[in-house]
Amino acid sequence: MAKTLQEQYNQIKKGKGSKHIFLKEVKSKYPSLVRNAAGFKEASSALIGKNIISEVYVTKKPQDPDW
């Protein structure tokens, strides 16, 4: 199953994803936005700046306490 760029970015931030795969996909999808020599930080900043991905991601909502 192919992951979206947002899902890949979230996994990288959690220390579980591959920056190499993320960069390869970003450079192929957005060649005019991300230069070929860009690193992870530069590429992710460009995508965040254009609202393609978001730095803040939604986590599971905590349950209401059972008083």
N, C-alpha and C positions, 0 to 999 in steps of 0.2 A: 504494500500500500504506500503510495507516494504521500509524503508529508508536505504540508504547505510551508512556505518560508517562515511564517509566524511560528508554527510548531517546531521547526528546526531551530529557530532562534531561541525559543523557550528552552529546548533541550540543551543547547549549548550553554545558556545561562545557568542551568542546573548542573552543568559539568558532565552531561551525558551524551551530547551531540558531537558531530564532526564538523569542525570549521571548514575543512577542505571541501566536503560535499556541499555545504551551504554556499561557499564562495563560488564553486563551479556552477551551481544552479543560478545564483544571482547574476553572475557575469553573462550567462547564456540568455537569461530572460530580460535583463536590463543593460545591454551593452552601451547604450547612450547615457546611462545614469552612473554606472560604475566602471571605472577604467580597469583595464586588464591587469595592471600591476597592483591593484588595490588589495589591502589586507582586510581582515575581518572587521576591525574597528572602523575603518573608512567606509567599507561597504554597508555595514549595519547603520552607521550614522546617516549615510545617504538615503537608505530605505526608510529610516525613522523620520528624516526630514521631509520626505515626500508622502508620509502616512501610508506607506505600503506595509510596514510592520509597526508594531507598537512595543515600546520598552516595558510598559506595564501590562501584565497579563492577568487574566482572571483566574483565581484559584477557587477551590471548592469552598462554598459558603458554609460557615459553621452553623450547626444546628442550634435552635433556641434551647436554652437550658430548661430542664423539667423541674420547675419549682414545686 
